[in-house]
């Protein structure tokens, strides 16, 4: 890396941190239980809006994995989700009515909270519809993964976002509050992915899957990114550049083996495609608060009347993490 490039990236990182400090003024504490955070606590950071239906299962899933404390930002919900979270003993909650897009899609808010509370902690950053699966997650808590990463002197852990969907029209099976969404959305694309490397930031860029073939078939390069770095041993100077797709310093993006081998990695099961999908797509397309003024959601909304059916003859039914490793979608690497 040239001296000029290194200098530019350091200034880029400082710029995002300064921006996050300014955006902190948009946050109002609803319940601050951060005094409970122990020195070795594993923390989860998340922004949400009108996700009350999903929140009970989301919390239970990550509690079962071993997350110690949740730091949540409510972007002006009106469905009762804020009140529900405020009553949870392991949740610290902030509220903001400011624009999601103007806060880099929530990244600025979380960057401020991560800088203040996550220093020297393993920090997991996910959306409410993303569920981390990692090697041995059925028998080992996330602390075991964190301890192994610490012992291996690894500071970040990569995961591919895997879109899950039902067999048949998305609206056919109603999702009930608190249910496991993967009892409904239990299918995924085993292939149909393309990968490239960002030479500046060194991250992989992955696209494809059901969203690419259903909504972006004529413009695959505009399909959503599926590469994520959700788990980081956080230090105060760190920042996410684009959602959890890329991080600075850029060495954190090397979550893959550059010599052709395999690094330990996981998958984020993505439970977007349940029966609430079409209505949510229309709402978010109108709000235009997401990336590129809601381009992705506008593509979804254009199919609103079709009640999409993602299932095809190549769809795979989800079983467990070992299946995903066999298919090459994640790897246990040298973690035995």
Secondary structure, 3 states (H helix, E strand, C coil): CCHHHHHHHHHHHHHHHHHHHHHHHHCEEEECCHHHCCCCCCEEEEEECCCHHHHHHHHHHHHHHCCCEEEEEECCCCCCHHHHHHCCCCEEEEECCCCCHHHCCCHHHHHHHHHHHCCCCEEEECCCCEEEECCCCCCCCHHHHHHHHHHCCCCEEEEEEEECECCCCHHHCCCCCCCCHHHCCCEEECCCEEEEECCCCCCEEEEEHHHHHHHCCCCHHHCCCCEEEEEEECCCCCEEEECCCEEECHHHHCCCCCCCCCCCEEEEEECCCCCCHHHHHHHHHHHCCCHHHHHHHHHHHCCHHHCCCCCCCCEEECCCHHHHHHCCCCECCCCC
